[in-house]
């Protein structure tokens, strides 16, 4: 799943003309470490929902990769 999530994150970065990341960790912060803004987070939400059938922001703000993984895992 980490590889799929990394691909989604890098797709969002590429679409916005931003530098892609080589790896992510559960503590990786979406805004501070990756550089996402609100538009990036909106696209990320749509892509994750399409891939994993879950709205990661349904219960509030998600700040880290680990929080996304937890939400995806809880859906299983």
C-alpha positions as CSV (number, residue, x, y, z in Angstrom):
1,X,0.0,0.0,0.0
2,X,2.8,2.4,0.7
3,X,3.9,2.2,-2.9
4,X,0.4,2.9,-4.1
5,X,0.1,5.8,-1.8
6,X,3.5,7.2,-2.9
7,X,2.4,6.9,-6.5
8,X,-0.8,8.9,-5.7
9,X,1.2,11.6,-3.8
10,X,3.7,11.9,-6.6
11,X,0.9,12.1,-9.2
12,X,-0.6,15.1,-7.3
13,X,2.8,16.7,-7.0
14,X,3.5,16.2,-10.7
15,X,0.1,17.6,-11.7
16,X,0.8,20.8,-9.7
17,X,4.4,21.2,-11.1
18,X,6.0,20.4,-7.8
19,X,9.0,18.2,-7.0
20,X,8.2,14.5,-6.4
21,X,9.3,12.6,-3.3
22,X,11.3,9.4,-3.3
23,X,9.9,7.9,-0.2
24,X,7.4,8.4,2.5
25,X,7.2,7.4,6.2
26,X,4.2,7.2,8.5
27,X,5.4,10.4,10.2
28,X,5.7,12.3,6.9
29,X,3.6,15.5,7.2
30,X,1.5,16.3,4.1
31,X,2.0,20.1,4.4
32,X,5.3,20.5,6.1
33,X,7.3,17.7,4.6
34,X,5.7,17.2,1.2
35,X,4.5,20.8,0.6
36,X,0.9,20.2,-0.1
37,X,-1.5,23.1,0.0
38,X,-5.3,22.9,0.1
39,X,-5.7,22.3,-3.6
40,X,-3.2,19.4,-3.4
41,X,-5.1,17.9,-0.5
42,X,-8.3,18.1,-2.4
43,X,-6.8,16.2,-5.3
44,X,-5.2,13.7,-2.9
45,X,-8.6,13.1,-1.3
46,X,-10.3,12.4,-4.7
47,X,-7.5,10.1,-5.8
48,X,-7.4,8.1,-2.6
49,X,-11.2,7.8,-2.6
50,X,-11.0,6.5,-6.2
51,X,-8.2,4.0,-5.4
52,X,-9.2,2.8,-1.9
53,X,-12.9,3.8,-1.7
54,X,-12.5,5.9,1.4
55,X,-12.8,9.6,2.2
56,X,-9.7,10.3,4.3
57,X,-11.1,13.7,5.5
58,X,-14.5,12.3,6.5
59,X,-13.7,12.5,10.2
60,X,-11.6,15.6,10.2
61,X,-8.2,16.8,9.0
62,X,-5.5,14.3,8.2
63,X,-1.9,15.6,8.6
64,X,0.4,12.6,8.1
65,X,0.9,9.7,5.8
66,X,0.4,7.4,8.8
67,X,-3.0,8.9,9.5
68,X,-4.0,8.1,5.9
69,X,-2.7,4.5,6.2
70,X,-4.7,4.1,9.4
71,X,-7.9,5.2,7.8
72,X,-7.3,2.9,4.8
73,X,-6.5,0.0,7.1
74,X,-9.7,0.6,9.2
75,X,-11.8,0.4,6.0
76,X,-10.6,-3.2,5.3
